[in-house]
Amino acid sequence: MIPFERTPEPADFDVRVRQPGQRWLAEGDAKRMPDYWRRAARDLQAAFKGLCGYTAMWLSAPGTVDHFVSRDEDPSLAYEWTNFRYATASINSSKSALRSDQVLDPFEVGDGWFEVILPSCQMVLTDRCPPEFRDRAQTMLKRLKLGDGESFVDFRQQWYRMYCEGKLSLEGLAQCAPLIARAVRKQRERAAAEPAVSDGAPRSTPTGVSDS
């Protein structure tokens, strides 16, 4: 996960989403809510720059509107822009089994709280995460399988492989998978800081890391 900034709700959000949604909540069955929130999907995608708010990776297929506070937990927030997060469908589904106080909000995550380890492409929690957030952060890694879940690791490895094969620049990697790009930079900085070998020749760049 990476920090995301809140954006103002779209100009037509109230008319297209909130008002019809509130009318339904007042007159209809709260357990059978119309999915008016989908009308905000494109705006939400733009607000998150195409990145899933939880995996912090660009979604090649359209993501979903995740209700950070679930509709069962608080129906009154079902049609509120401030409760929407952009997420991959699998995360949205898995997260529905958790309460909002068990997970981290992408809007409250701090810089450097999580990092990707290369070459395994697993995501781990760092010492930068404050103690009061660590339990929820660990829940995200384990229950949502963000840390070492096979599908998410495979997804990260695909981005990393594209970079290593020269199909994606470091700048492009930073736009599509910012945590992986940060891991690459860290790897390169560490290699540059290593002392020269005994014969005076500089150490080579780590395998799979280009200078693009």
C-alpha positions in Angstrom: 0.0 0.0 0.0 1.0 3.6 -0.7 -0.4 6.9 0.4 -3.3 8.3 -1.7 -4.7 11.8 -1.5 -8.4 12.5 -1.3 -9.9 14.2 -4.3 -13.1 16.3 -4.4 -16.2 14.5 -5.5 -17.1 14.9 -9.2 -19.4 17.9 -10.0 -22.3 15.6 -11.0 -21.8 13.1 -8.3 -24.7 14.4 -6.1 -27.2 14.2 -8.9 -26.1 10.9 -10.5 -25.2 8.9 -7.3 -26.0 10.4 -4.0 -29.5 11.7 -4.6 -31.0 8.6 -6.2 -29.2 6.5 -3.6 -30.5 8.4 -0.7 -34.0 8.2 -2.2 -33.7 4.4 -2.3 -32.5 4.2 1.3 -35.5 6.3 2.4 -38.0 4.4 0.4 -36.6 1.0 -0.6 -35.0 -2.1 0.8 -31.5 -1.4 2.2 -30.5 -5.0 1.6 -31.1 -4.7 -2.2 -29.3 -1.4 -3.0 -29.1 -0.4 -6.6 -25.5 0.0 -7.7 -25.6 3.7 -8.5 -22.0 3.9 -7.1 -20.9 2.3 -10.4 -21.7 5.6 -12.1 -18.7 7.0 -10.3 -16.3 4.2 -11.3 -14.4 6.2 -14.0 -14.0 9.2 -11.8 -12.7 7.0 -9.0 -10.3 5.3 -11.4 -8.9 8.7 -12.3 -8.7 9.8 -8.7 -6.5 6.8 -7.9 -4.6 7.2 -11.2 -5.6 3.7 -12.2 -3.9 2.1 -9.2 -5.7 -0.3 -6.8 -5.8 1.5 -3.4 -4.6 -1.7 -1.7 -2.2 -3.5 -4.0 -0.8 -0.2 -5.3 -0.6 -1.6 -8.9 -2.2 -0.4 -12.1 -5.2 -2.4 -13.1 -5.2 -3.5 -16.7 -8.9 -4.5 -16.3 -11.4 -2.0 -14.9 -11.3 -2.0 -11.1 -14.3 -1.9 -8.8 -15.8 0.7 -6.4 -14.9 -0.5 -3.0 -16.9 0.7 0.0 -14.3 1.2 2.7 -17.1 1.0 5.3 -19.2 -1.8 3.9 -22.8 -1.4 3.0 -23.7 -3.9 5.7 -21.7 -2.0 8.3 -23.2 1.4 7.5 -25.8 1.6 4.7 -25.9 5.4 5.0 -22.4 5.6 3.4 -23.3 3.4 0.4 -23.6 6.4 -1.9 -21.0 8.7 -0.5 -17.9 9.6 -2.5 -15.8 9.9 0.7 -16.4 6.2 1.3 -15.3 5.0 -2.1 -11.9 3.4 -2.9 -10.6 2.0 -6.2 -9.8 -1.7 -5.9 -9.3 -4.9 -7.8 -12.3 -7.2 -7.7 -10.6 -9.9 -5.6 -9.6 -7.4 -2.9 -13.1 -6.0 -2.8 -14.5 -9.4 -2.4 -12.1 -10.5 0.3 -12.4 -7.3 2.2 -16.1 -7.7 2.6 -15.4 -10.2 5.4 -13.6 -7.6 7.5 -14.8 -4.6 9.4 -13.5 -1.1 8.5 -11.7 -1.0 11.9 -9.7 -4.1 10.9 -8.1 -2.7 7.8 -6.0 0.3 6.8 -7.6 3.0 4.7 -5.5 3.9 1.7 -6.0 7.6 2.7 -4.3 7.0 6.1 -1.3 5.0 5.0 2.0 6.8 5.4 5.0 6.9 3.0 7.3 3.9 3.3 5.0 1.8 5.6 5.2 -1.1 3.1 7.9 -2.2 0.8 8.3 -4.9 -1.9 11.3 -7.3 -1.5 13.2 -8.3 -4.7 13.4 -10.7 -6.3 10.6 -12.5 -4.4 8.1 -9.6 -5.0 6.5 -10.2 -1.6 5.2 -7.1 0.2 6.2 -6.5 3.9 5.6 -4.0 6.6 8.4 -1.7 7.5 9.5 -0.1 10.8 8.1 3.2 9.5 4.5 2.0 10.2 3.5 3.5 13.6 2.6 1.0 16.4 -1.0 2.0 16.5 -1.4 1.0 12.8 0.6 -2.2 12.8 -2.2 -4.7 13.8 -4.4 -3.5 11.0 -1.5 -3.5 8.5 -0.6 -7.1 9.4 -4.3 -8.0 8.9 -4.2 -6.5 5.4 -1.1 -8.5 4.6 -2.5 -11.8 5.9 -6.2 -11.8 5.5 -6.2 -10.1 2.1 -3.1 -12.0 1.1 -1.4 -8.8 0.0 1.9 -9.9 1.4 2.7 -13.3 -0.2 -0.6 -14.3 -1.9 0.3 -16.1 -5.1 -1.9 -14.0 -7.4 -0.5 -10.7 -6.1 3.1 -12.0 -6.1 2.7 -13.1 -9.7 1.2 -9.8 -10.7 4.2 -7.9 -9.1 6.6 -10.3 -10.9 5.0 -9.5 -14.2 5.7 -5.8 -13.7 9.2 -6.5 -12.5 9.9 -8.8 -15.4 8.7 -6.2 -17.9 11.2 -3.7 -16.4 14.1 -6.2 -16.4 13.4 -7.1 -20.0 13.5 -3.5 -21.0 9.9 -3.3 -21.9 9.2 -0.7 -19.3 11.3 2.1 -18.1 11.9 2.8 -14.4 9.6 5.9 -14.8 6.9 3.7 -16.4 7.3 1.1 -13.6 6.9 3.9 -11.0 3.6 4.8 -12.6 2.3 1.3 -12.8 3.8 -0.4 -9.7 5.4 2.3 -7.5 6.5 0.0 -4.7 8.4 -2.2 -7.2 10.1 0.9 -8.7 11.1 2.0 -5.2 12.5 -1.5 -4.5 14.5 -1.3 -7.8 15.9 2.1 -6.8 16.8 0.8 -3.3 18.6 -2.2 -4.9 20.6 0.0 -7.3 21.6 2.4 -4.5 22.7 -0.5 -2.3 24.8 -1.9 -5.2 26.4 1.5 -5.9 27.3 1.8 -2.2 29.2 -1.6 -2.2 33.0 -1.3 -2.1 34.9 -2.2 -5.2 36.2 -5.8 -5.5 39.8 -6.5 -4.6 41.1 -6.1 -8.2 39.8 -2.6 -8.3 37.0 -3.3 -10.8 33.6 -2.0 -9.9 30.9 -4.5 -9.1 28.4 -5.2 -11.8 24.7 -4.1 -11.7 22.5 -6.8 -10.0 21.1 -9.2 -12.5 17.9 -8.1 -14.0 18.2 -4.4 -13.2 18.7 -2.2 -16.1 19.7 1.5 -16.2 16.6 2.6 -18.0 
